[in-house]
């Protein structure tokens, strides 16, 4: 799979004006957090996957657009990246190793995540 990612090809800040995002899933055993846009028929479906998550400070729903940036520090030894998320109504952050971005056109709602393969667990009861 080739997704845009950080570290890698993504450049910040990422801007998603007038889009509504929500926390779609968090899988503690894989330290993976997915944020996704709510379905809009004439807009691309967007998902953000944070991997190696150690801290989350976000509302469940983020309305009126989303801006994602990174906190730049002088500490080059740290693998942790603080991703700053916000808009005019909130500010939050995710402390993680990586951020992946993917989007596609969808003609109808689907519960299927673009990052489903990353979120599967081998755990069975």
C-alpha positions in Angstrom: 0.0 0.0 0.0 1.3 3.4 -0.8 -0.2 6.1 1.4 1.1 9.6 2.0 2.8 9.5 5.4 4.9 11.3 7.9 7.8 10.9 8.2 7.8 10.8 4.5 5.9 12.7 1.8 3.4 14.7 3.8 4.1 18.4 4.2 2.5 20.4 7.0 0.2 22.0 7.8 -2.5 19.7 6.4 -5.8 21.6 5.8 -9.2 20.1 5.4 -11.6 23.1 5.4 -15.3 22.7 6.0 -15.0 19.0 6.7 -16.3 17.1 9.7 -14.1 14.4 11.2 -14.7 12.0 13.9 -12.7 9.4 15.8 -13.5 6.2 13.9 -11.5 3.6 15.7 -8.7 3.2 18.2 -7.0 -0.2 18.5 -4.9 -0.3 21.7 -3.1 -3.6 20.8 -1.9 -2.0 17.6 -1.6 1.6 18.9 -3.6 2.8 15.9 -6.0 5.7 15.8 -8.2 6.4 12.7 -9.9 9.8 12.1 -12.2 9.9 9.2 -14.5 12.4 7.5 -18.2 11.9 7.6 -19.8 10.9 4.4 -20.5 13.7 1.9 -21.6 12.6 -1.6 -19.6 15.2 -3.5 -16.5 15.3 -1.4 -13.6 12.8 -1.2 -13.5 10.4 1.8 -10.5 11.2 3.9 -8.8 9.1 6.6 -5.9 9.8 8.9 -4.2 6.9 10.6 -1.8 7.6 13.6 0.5 4.6 14.4 2.5 4.2 17.5 0.0 6.3 19.5 1.0 7.1 23.1 -1.4 9.9 23.9 -4.7 11.3 22.5 -6.3 14.6 23.4 -9.2 15.1 20.9 -12.9 15.5 20.9 -14.9 12.6 19.4 -16.3 14.8 16.7 -14.4 17.7 15.0 -16.7 20.0 13.0 -15.9 23.0 10.8 -12.7 21.8 9.2 -9.5 20.4 10.6 -5.9 21.6 10.4 -3.1 19.1 11.3 0.5 20.4 12.0 3.5 19.0 13.9 5.1 20.5 16.9 8.7 21.3 15.9 11.2 20.7 18.7 15.0 20.8 18.9 15.1 17.3 20.4 16.3 15.2 17.5 16.7 12.1 19.7 13.0 11.7 20.3 10.9 9.3 18.1 7.7 10.9 19.4 6.0 13.4 17.2 3.3 15.7 18.6 0.7 16.1 15.9 -1.4 19.3 16.6 -5.0 19.2 15.5 -7.5 22.0 15.6 -9.7 24.6 14.2 -11.5 27.7 15.5 -13.4 25.7 18.0 -10.8 23.3 19.6 -7.2 22.4 19.8 -5.9 19.0 20.6 -3.0 16.7 19.9 -1.9 13.1 19.2 1.5 11.8 20.3 2.5 9.1 17.9 5.3 7.8 15.7 3.7 8.1 12.2 0.8 9.6 10.4 -0.7 8.1 7.2 -3.2 9.9 5.0 -5.5 8.3 2.4 -8.5 9.5 0.4 -10.8 8.2 -2.2 -14.1 9.0 -3.9 -17.1 7.2 -2.5 -20.6 7.3 -3.9 -22.2 6.0 -0.7 -21.5 5.5 2.9 -19.3 2.6 3.9 -18.1 1.5 7.3 -15.0 0.0 5.7 -11.8 1.8 6.7 -9.2 2.5 4.1 -6.7 1.4 6.7 -8.6 -1.8 7.6 -5.5 -4.0 7.0 -3.5 -2.0 9.4 -6.2 -2.3 12.1 -6.9 -6.1 12.0 -6.0 -8.0 15.1 -5.0 -11.6 15.2 -6.6 -11.9 18.6 -9.6 -14.3 18.7 -11.7 -15.5 21.6 
